[in-house]
Amino acid sequence: MTDPVRTRRDGHVLEVTLDRPTANAVDLATSRVMGETFRAFRDDPELRVAILTAAGEKFFCPGWDLKAAAGGDAVDGDYGPGGFGGLQELPRLNKPVIAAVNGIACGGGLEIALACDIILAAEHATFALPEIRSGTIADAASIKLPKRIPYHIAMELLLTGRWLDAAEAHRWGLVNEILPPERLMDRARELARLIASGPPLVMAAIKEVVRDAEDSKFQDSLNRITRRQLATVDTLYGSEDMLEGFRAFAEKRDPVWKGR
């Protein structure tokens, strides 16, 4: 058996590939490996951006491994440090993650993609939340999806379990770009390198501010920023990188980011 999660480092970028034949379904053990992988990514000062994709051309991820569940994997078992799929509940993940969806993303697989910051999709990718047909709830998607796309579309998907093709997913803003399958990873790497070239302290602050503001009133979130009550913002405002940005602008040159 191969490892269910493969990684590849390219400078400041980490590629994470879910590789669990035949459909890349996630069981408890795989979820724990994914959580450890993304925790290591979070804590590595040399890594700035991650790409999450999957092996093969048919499936990105169909979510929970029902065969493993039938064999004894408890649905309320130990998913690892990041919750299901390693991303959804990982605290202090203040680095951007790009999903490169190479096929079917349904159920928990779509929820994993929703936990990423940018979603790229192959032309043949499809999306659904079919939990309603199995008599259960797409819990994370029920929280996130109505905040990401129009409410009535999100509710239709949750209440009917119907499928979207890549074009419709793009139309509703669920995915950022649609690519030919052979271009998907090239574009993901291009975008990751672009983001990784930016100031890492600012990236971290953006992610924390967005996360903090999700359930806060505007003024409350703004007050926490201006009073430096968010850890990443406090670090940024007192950093060498912030001063470097000002100097580079004044000197009409490219800034050199050090992450401190």
N, C-alpha and C positions, 0 to 999 in steps of 0.2 A: 504494500500500500504506500502511496505517496503522501507527503505532508498535505493536509487540507488547506494550508495557507502558505503561499510562496511570497517571498519578498525580494526586491531588487533595489539597490541604492544607485542613484545617479546624481552625484553632487549633493545638493540640498533637497532632493526629491526622493521620496520612498514610494515605490510601486508595490501594492499589496494585491495579490491575485488569489481569489477564492477558487480552489481546485479540488472539488469533491465529487467525482463522478457518481451517478451519471447526470445529475441535475443541479449540482452545487447547493443542495439543501443543507441547512445548518442544524446540527445536533448540539447537545450541550458541550461536548468536548471541543467541537469546532468553534463554537461561540467563545469559549474560554481562550482558545488560541488567538482568535481575532482580538479579544480584549487585551491580552498580553502584548500583541503586536502593536496595537494603537497606543497602549500605555507607554511602550518603549519609544514609539515615534514622538509622543508628547514630551517625553523627558529627555530626548536627545537634542542637545543644543545645536548640532550640526544640521539637523533636518528641519525644513521649513514648510514643506507642502507634501501631502500624500495623494496618491491616485489609487482608488479602489476599483478593481475590475474582476472579471471571472474568466476561467478557462472555458474553451469551447466557443461555439458560435450560436448555440440554441438558447442556453440559459445564462442569465446573470445570476439570479437566485430566486427560487420559488418560496423561500421562507423556511419555516419550521419543518424539520424532517419527520414526517408522520410515521414512517417506518421505524425510526428510532424511538418515537413516542410509544408505538405499539409494542416495542421491545423493552420498554421500561423507563425511557427518558421522561422524567416528570416535567410537565409544562411549567411548573413553578420551581424548577431545580436551579442549580448554580450556573448562571450564564457567564460568569466571569466579571472582571472589573469594569467592563463597559456596558453591561447589560446585554440584551440579545444582539448578536452581530458585532459586539465590541465597540460600538460607537454611540449608541443612543443615550447611555447614561454615564459615559466616561467623564468624570469631573475635570474641569480646568483644561479641556482640550481647546487651546487657543491658537491652533494652527489650522490653515485651510485644508479641506479634503475635497477632492474632485471624484465624483462617481463617473466611470466610463461604462455605461450599461450596454452590454453586448448581446442582449437577447431578452428572454422573458424575465420580468421583474414583477413578481406578484406577492401578495400577502406580506410576510415579514421581509421578503427581498425588496419590495418597494419601500418598506419602512426603513431599511438600511440605507437605501438611496436617499430617502428624505432626511436622513441624519447627516448627509454630506452638504457641502456649501454650494457646489455647482454640479449640475447633472448634464452630462453629454450622453447622447443616445445614438446607437447604430440605427440605420434606416429600418431594419426589421424588428427592432425592439418593441415589446408590447408590455402593457401595465394593467394591473387589476388588483382589487382587494376582495377576493372571493370568500372571505371568512363568513360573511352573512349566510352563505349557502351551506356552511358546515355548522351553523348554529352557534357561532362564537363571534367575538368582536375583534376588529383590527385596532387594538388599543392605542398604540403610538400614532397610527395614521388618523384615528378619530380626533386626536389632540392637534396634530400638526397640519393635516391636509386642508381644513377649512381656513387656516391662516395663510396658506401658500397659493391657493387658487380660488376662484369665485366660490362662495359658500354653497350655492345651489348645485354647482357641478360636483363639488366635494361630497355633498350629501347624497347626490345621485349615485356616485361611485360606491360610497359606503353602504347604501341601502339596497343596491341591486347587485353589486359585484361584477358589473359589466366591464369589458375590456376596452382599453384605449390603444390605438396604434401610436407610433412615434409622432406622426403629424398632428394628431389631436392633442397629445400630451404637450407638444410645443405650443400649440395654439392657446392652451390654457395657462401656459407659463410653468408647467411642471418640469420641463427640461429646457436647458439653455440653447442647445444646438443639436441638430440632426446631422450625422455624418455617414458616408459610405462605410461599411464595416472595415474595409482595409485602411481607412483614414482615422478611425476612432482613437486608437492609442497615440498616433502621431499628433493629433490635435490635443489630446489630454496632456501629453508631454510638453507640447509647445506652450499651452496655457499654464502648466505647472511651473515651467522655467520662468515665464513672465512674472508670475506671482512671487516666486522664490527670489527674483532679482530685486524685489521691493524691500522696504524696511520691516524687518521681522517684528520689532516692538510695536509698530503701528498695526500690523496684521493681528497680533495678539490682542491689542486694545479694541480693535474693531469687533473681533469675535466676542469678547467679553461684554462690550457695550450692547451689541445686538442681543445677546442672550439675556442680559440683565433687563433690557427694555421690553422684552417679549411680554412680560406680565406686569409691567409697571406703567404708571402715568408718565407722560412726557416730562413734566417738570421734576418729578421725583428722580427719574433717570438722569436728567441733565444736572440736577444738583449733585448727584453722586459723582458725576464726571468732573464738574468744576471744583468740587471739594476734594478731589483725588481719593475718593473712597473705594474705587475699584483698583485692585492690585496692579493690573496691567497698565492702567492709565497713570497711576502714581509712578510706576517704573519708567514709562515713556516720558513723562513731563520732566523727570530729572536725569534724562539719559544723554550720553555722548551723541547718539544717533540723531536726536532732535536738534541739537546744536549743529551737527554736521549737515543736516538738511538745510538749515538757514544759511550756513556758510557756503554750501555748494550753490545755492540759488544766487547769493550775492556775488559769488565768483564766477558764475556762469559755467559751471562744470558739473559732471555727473557725481552724485554723492557716493561715498563708499560706506556701506552699512556694516556695522560690527555686531549688532545685536546687543548693545550695552549702552 
